[in-house]
């Protein structure tokens, strides 16, 4: 039996490969944005913000 809903076909190998590449590109872009925002925040607040008492 097929577990897919009616009207949905399984992906071909080429489509799955393309989807995987697109997902990886999105993940890398998101990671780069997180790092960029972190670096910009530290640059704006100054490096001493990491050495404050908790």
Z-matrix of the N, CA and C atoms (Angstrom, degrees):
N
C 1 1.446
C 2 1.522 1 110.34
N 3 1.299 2 114.67 1 148.72
C 4 1.453 3 121.21 2 179.57
C 5 1.533 4 108.65 3 -96.26
N 6 1.334 5 117.17 4 129.78
C 7 1.461 6 121.64 5 -178.12
C 8 1.524 7 112.85 6 -85.53
N 9 1.323 8 117.71 7 -2.07
C 10 1.457 9 120.62 8 -179.23
C 11 1.521 10 110.78 9 -78.91
N 12 1.338 11 116.62 10 145.87
C 13 1.471 12 118.75 11 176.25
C 14 1.522 13 111.24 12 -63.10
N 15 1.307 14 115.85 13 160.67
C 16 1.452 15 120.74 14 -179.26
C 17 1.531 16 110.23 15 -63.37
N 18 1.312 17 116.73 16 135.74
C 19 1.459 18 122.05 17 178.93
C 20 1.516 19 113.58 18 89.44
N 21 1.338 20 118.63 19 -0.19
C 22 1.463 21 122.37 20 179.07
C 23 1.516 22 107.89 21 -110.29
N 24 1.310 23 115.44 22 126.74
C 25 1.459 24 119.28 23 179.84
C 26 1.524 25 109.78 24 -102.87
N 27 1.317 26 118.32 25 152.45
C 28 1.468 27 120.46 26 177.78
C 29 1.530 28 110.73 27 -68.47
N 30 1.319 29 115.57 28 153.84
C 31 1.459 30 120.31 29 179.48
C 32 1.519 31 110.47 30 -74.66
N 33 1.323 32 114.75 31 145.56
C 34 1.458 33 118.83 32 172.29
C 35 1.519 34 107.91 33 -77.26
N 36 1.327 35 116.80 34 167.59
C 37 1.458 36 121.16 35 179.71
C 38 1.532 37 110.91 36 -60.48
N 39 1.319 38 117.04 37 -39.20
C 40 1.469 39 120.89 38 -179.90
C 41 1.529 40 111.25 39 -67.13
N 42 1.334 41 116.72 40 -40.73
C 43 1.466 42 120.53 41 178.81
C 44 1.527 43 111.11 42 -66.43
N 45 1.324 44 116.79 43 -39.52
C 46 1.458 45 120.90 44 178.85
C 47 1.533 46 110.25 45 -65.32
N 48 1.314 47 116.68 46 -40.47
C 49 1.467 48 121.16 47 178.84
C 50 1.527 49 110.47 48 -64.62
N 51 1.329 50 117.30 49 -42.41
C 52 1.461 51 121.75 50 178.23
C 53 1.519 52 110.60 51 -64.24
N 54 1.331 53 117.20 52 -42.25
C 55 1.465 54 120.99 53 179.00
C 56 1.527 55 110.66 54 -63.76
N 57 1.325 56 117.48 55 -41.23
C 58 1.454 57 121.97 56 179.00
C 59 1.527 58 110.97 57 -61.88
N 60 1.337 59 116.65 58 -44.14
C 61 1.465 60 120.73 59 178.79
C 62 1.526 61 111.61 60 -63.45
N 63 1.334 62 116.13 61 -41.99
C 64 1.465 63 120.79 62 179.34
C 65 1.533 64 110.26 63 -64.89
N 66 1.321 65 117.26 64 -41.65
C 67 1.466 66 121.22 65 178.94
C 68 1.525 67 110.88 66 -63.96
N 69 1.311 68 117.10 67 -40.35
C 70 1.460 69 121.21 68 178.09
C 71 1.526 70 110.87 69 -65.08
N 72 1.324 71 117.36 70 -41.58
C 73 1.463 72 121.19 71 178.43
C 74 1.525 73 110.86 72 -63.42
N 75 1.321 74 117.35 73 -41.37
C 76 1.469 75 120.77 74 178.26
C 77 1.524 76 110.06 75 -65.17
N 78 1.322 77 117.82 76 -43.06
C 79 1.462 78 121.47 77 179.88
C 80 1.525 79 111.23 78 -63.16
N 81 1.317 80 117.68 79 -43.52
C 82 1.469 81 120.93 80 179.01
C 83 1.520 82 111.43 81 -65.50
N 84 1.329 83 117.28 82 -39.27
C 85 1.461 84 121.08 83 178.00
C 86 1.525 85 110.44 84 -65.01
N 87 1.317 86 116.98 85 -43.08
C 88 1.454 87 120.95 86 178.63
C 89 1.530 88 110.78 87 -63.32
N 90 1.316 89 117.04 88 -43.20
C 91 1.462 90 121.24 89 177.41
C 92 1.523 91 112.02 90 -61.77
N 93 1.330 92 116.63 91 -41.15
C 94 1.467 93 120.56 92 178.33
C 95 1.526 94 110.72 93 -64.48
N 96 1.326 95 117.67 94 -39.30
C 97 1.466 96 120.76 95 177.78
C 98 1.526 97 111.43 96 -65.30
N 99 1.315 98 117.59 97 -40.11
C 100 1.470 99 121.12 98 178.07
C 101 1.521 100 109.74 99 -61.61
N 102 1.318 101 116.97 100 -46.12
C 103 1.467 102 120.88 101 179.12
C 104 1.525 103 110.56 102 -63.92
N 105 1.328 104 117.38 103 -42.37
C 106 1.460 105 121.32 104 179.08
C 107 1.523 106 110.89 105 -60.94
N 108 1.334 107 117.81 106 -46.99
C 109 1.458 108 120.76 107 179.35
C 110 1.522 109 111.55 108 -63.23
N 111 1.326 110 117.63 109 -38.89
C 112 1.454 111 121.28 110 177.88
C 113 1.526 112 110.70 111 -62.63
N 114 1.325 113 116.68 112 -47.65
C 115 1.461 114 121.15 113 -179.30
C 116 1.531 115 110.43 114 -63.77
N 117 1.319 116 117.46 115 -42.42
C 118 1.463 117 120.00 116 178.67
C 119 1.527 118 111.70 117 -64.98
N 120 1.314 119 117.37 118 -37.50
C 121 1.460 120 120.80 119 178.07
C 122 1.522 121 110.70 120 -65.07
N 123 1.329 122 117.42 121 -45.34
C 124 1.462 123 121.19 122 178.53
C 125 1.527 124 110.15 123 -63.91
N 126 1.327 125 117.18 124 -39.65
C 127 1.463 126 120.47 125 179.23
C 128 1.532 127 110.69 126 -64.81
N 129 1.325 128 116.93 127 -38.40
C 130 1.469 129 120.33 128 -179.15
C 131 1.532 130 111.46 129 -72.37
N 132 1.336 131 117.48 130 -42.95
C 133 1.463 132 121.35 131 -177.99
C 134 1.522 133 112.56 132 -80.76
N 135 1.291 134 117.34 133 -22.12
C 136 1.461 135 121.71 134 -178.53
C 137 1.515 136 110.78 135 96.55
N 138 1.305 137 116.45 136 152.87
C 139 1.478 138 120.28 137 -177.08
C 140 1.515 139 113.03 138 -67.78
N 141 1.332 140 119.23 139 -19.57
C 142 1.460 141 120.94 140 -178.08
C 143 1.526 142 112.25 141 -69.28
N 144 1.328 143 118.14 142 -15.65
C 145 1.462 144 120.34 143 -179.67
C 146 1.530 145 111.32 144 -62.90
N 147 1.320 146 117.50 145 -24.69
C 148 1.461 147 120.93 146 179.45
C 149 1.526 148 112.10 147 -80.98
N 150 1.336 149 118.41 148 -13.32
C 151 1.467 150 121.45 149 -175.50
C 152 1.526 151 111.96 150 -107.70
N 153 1.310 152 118.92 151 17.57
C 154 1.453 153 121.09 152 -179.45
C 155 1.518 154 109.90 153 -82.83
N 156 1.328 155 117.72 154 153.44
C 157 1.474 156 118.77 155 177.52
C 158 1.519 157 111.39 156 -70.92
N 159 1.312 158 115.38 157 146.55
C 160 1.472 159 119.82 158 -178.70
C 161 1.497 160 111.02 159 -93.45
